[in-house]
Amino acid sequence: MKTELKEFRQYVAQVGEIDPIMIDVQKAEGIYVWDTEGKEYIDMLSGICVGNIGHRNPRVIDAVKAQMDKYMHVMVYGEFVQSPQLEYAKYLMANLPKGFDQIFYVNSGSEAIEGALKTAKIFTKRTEVISFKNSYHGSTLGAVSMLSAEEFTEKFRPLIPDCRSIEYNNEEDLEKITTKTACVVAESIQAGAGVILPSNDFLKRLRQRCTEFGALLIMDEIQTGFGRSGRLFAFENYGIVPDILCIAKGMGGGMPIGAFVGSKEIMNSLNNHHPLIGHATTFGGHPLSCVAALETLKTIVEDKLMEGVEEKGELYKTLLVHPRIKEVRGIGLFNCMELKEDENNKEVDWSRVLINLFEEGIISGTHLFNSNCISIKPPLTITEEEIRESCSRILRALDKL
Ligand SMILES: Cc1ncc(COP(=O)(O)O)c(C=O)c1O
């Protein structure tokens, strides 16, 4: 049944300016979303890097249904023994590099970032938080305090003190990390900036500097994680291991869940700092989300979804050639196409681009800090034929500009 758009906007709070596309969702499966009029869309956003194993993956659905028949929420996080939490933790740890012993479950990426920041402050007994310009780490106040652009923060001041941003891929700026720094929060690939890859050995230098000055390196793999880069986590492509890993989005295969993961020593500092409450969450590690997360990770590993990712990304780079495309940039299936002005130097009208794509049956979006960049981040399960079909639709949409 069709949902009345006017009513929807009247009753459901909106996130910002009205979006040029509003799909009245009827169903989603694999790489596809259908609206209530039966129109089919290929999802090039994967629900913003959530549907890495495709929408409504049957393994996830079966696991959630089976768990629903046993129990759902029973107690606030950490109070009762729950096997779905343990099983996921063991399987995740077995697939991570050495040094990660414990996971703290939360409900979202922002919450994972908040927990990691608090942990770093307690562990190091320092206050300074360093992040990178044009990074987005969430919408809670701690995460907002790390936003570099005044336009996003001015209305929320005062923010958390002692937060400063430095430039990504600028090795000289790493000198600002000192013995005052509790932590550096970094994305291994800058997502919202328009898929900016780390240049040369930038992440290695960052890792070295943090180690040298005793600052914790917190890696935000909330968007880049779960196989999208061809490795389980994108940092694995660059020969580094962070102190705390923040995950969410693709973790739950469509169910809400997030977490931060670290060594026992680091994680204990948060949990043991007060006899009653270190960090708390009612729904963190919800059993339905944990079984969904386990099946998601098992699907990525057992179905070897990461093996095809590099080749699939390359196919996009080969096929997406058009006078309006400046570059297709990224790694694996974590890409964007950056558009350029037309021959009369007319700027890219990104909302027109998105509407054209939408009309051709493509769901995509721009990037927070670079609206000329359009997401090419389909589910990892996309086939070669489907990639070709999605590219034909994208090129037709650009022809109509
Ligand atoms: C890189 C990154 N970090 C953190 C977040 C925040 O995650 P959530 O929306 O689940 O709170 C996002 C969300 O888009 C993100 O892209």
The ligand as an ORCA input file, in Angstrom:
! r2SCAN-3c Opt
* xyz 0 1
  C      32.418      6.588      9.131
  C      31.219      6.651     10.010
  N      31.376      6.665     11.343
  C      30.322      6.704     12.178
  C      29.032      6.763     11.708
  C      27.867      6.820     12.650
  O      27.164      5.616     12.644
  P      25.626      5.568     13.103
  O      24.833      6.316     12.109
  O      25.309      4.098     13.127
  O      25.556      6.168     14.462
  C      28.823      6.758     10.319
  C      27.455      6.836      9.761
  O      27.212      7.150      8.632
  C      29.942      6.695      9.450
  O      29.788      6.698      8.128
*
